[in-house]
Amino acid sequence: MNPTRVDFRATLKAIGAAVAMLTALPVYAARESRDLISRVERADEAYAEGRLLDAEQQYRQILRMHPRSTHALLRLGNIQLRNSELEAAALSYRECIKFAPEDARCWNNLALTHVKMAADALEQSQQFVRNPEDLVPLEQFRRRIIESTAVEITEAR
């Protein structure tokens, strides 16, 4: 066999495989896009219906496919905040801010999460602070925090 001819055939074969792959890319991308849209719709429906565990699972799947999805990050943070998973919620909102620093909803919900953390810390203090005179201002401060946070979570659009 002629080595030049074998190389030529191998090259043509490789080019043919590359062309086949490139022509399949739009079909694959369209299928992936439809799958993502379907997942977001299912997640949003579960979220709206209050099926937060289902919604959380869907948003996590979306984030595995598209880690920069600010919609999924914001909604995941909202679910975590509602479930009092404050550290996790703060992390989700920080990730959202990393990819969309202009999104006021992420900032609002991160701040709300930190306020709730402060209220929780003040509530925990009651277990350890023994002097009743010291507890009074802590409890007053905690109540002011709670009263001032009658603000709802800012939802994803």
N, C-alpha and C positions, 0 to 999 in steps of 0.2 A: 504494500500500500504506500501511496505517496503521502508523506507527512504533511505537505502543504494542503493537499486535498482534505485530509482528516481535520486539520485545523480550520479550514474554510467551512466544512460541514458543521463542526462543533460551534463555530461562530454563528453560522446561520441558525442553528438550533437555539442557541442562547438568545439571539435577537428575536426569534419567533416567540420564545417563552416570555421575554420582556414585553413584547407587543401585546401578547395575550393578557399578561398581568395588568398592563396599563389600560387596556380597553375594559377590563373588569372593575377597575377602581371606581368609576362613577356609579356602577350598579351597587357595589359594596358600600360606598359612601351614602347613597340614597337609602339603602336598607338600614344602615346604622342610624341615619338621621330619623327615619320613621320609627325605629325602635326607641330612640331617645324621646321623641315627641310622645309616643305612647306611654312610656314610663312616667314622664312628667305629668301627663294627664291623669294617670292612675294615682300617682302620689298626691297630686293636688285634690283629686276627688276624695281620697281617704282623709286627707287633712281637713277638708271642708266638712266632712261628715263626722269628724271627731274620732276617727279610727287612727289614733296617733301612732300606735305600734306598727300598723301596716304602712302608714305614710313614712315613718322613720326608716323602715326597711327599704322602701322604694327610693327615698332620697339618698340613702347610703349607696345603693346600687348605681344611681345616677352619678354620684361623686366618684365611684370607682371607675366609671367610664369617662367622666369629665370632671376632674378634681377642681377645676376653676369655676364651676357653676355657682354663681353667686345666689341664684334663686334657690338652689338646693341647700346651700350653706345657710342662708337666712332662715329658710323653713326648718331645717334641722335644728338650728339654734333656738328657734321659737318653741319647738317640741321639747327640747331639753330644758328650756326655761320653765315651761309649764309643768314639767315633771320634777322641778326643783333640782335638776342636775346642773348646778350653777357653773361649776368649773368647765364642764363640757360645753355649755352654752357660750361661755366667754370665749372659749377656743374657737368655736364655730363662727362667732361674730368677728373675731380677730382675723380668721382666714378670709371671711367675706370682705373685710376692710382691706386686706392685702391685695385682693384682686379688683376691688371697686371702692377706692378710698373716697370717692365723691358721693357714695350712697348713704344718705342721712339715716336711712332705716337701720343700717348695720350699726352706726354710731349710737343711735338712740337706744337700741336694744342692748348693746354692750354696756352703756351707762346704766340702764335699768337693771341689768344683771349685777353690776357692781353695787348698786344701791341695795338690792336684795341680799347680797353677800354681807353688807354692812349690818342690815337688820338682823340677819341670822347670827352674826358674831355677837351682837348685843344681846340677843335672846340666850345664846349659849353662856354668856357671862353670868346669868342668873344662877346657873348650876354651881358656879365656883366662888363668886363674890359672896362672902358671908355677912358682911356688915350691911344691915338694912339701909343705913343712911347713904351708903355708896350705891346701892341698887336703885334708889329713887331716880337720880338723874340719868342713869343708864336706861331705865325703862321709859322715862319721858322722851329721851332722845330717840329710842327705838320707835315709839308711837308717832313722833313727828316724821320720822323717815317713812313709816308705813302710810301715814296720811298724805304725805307729799307725793307718793308714787301711785296715785290713783290713775296714772297714765297707762293706757293699754299698750301691749306689744305692737310695734309697727309691723304690719304684714307685708309679705312679698306681693308684688303686683303680678 
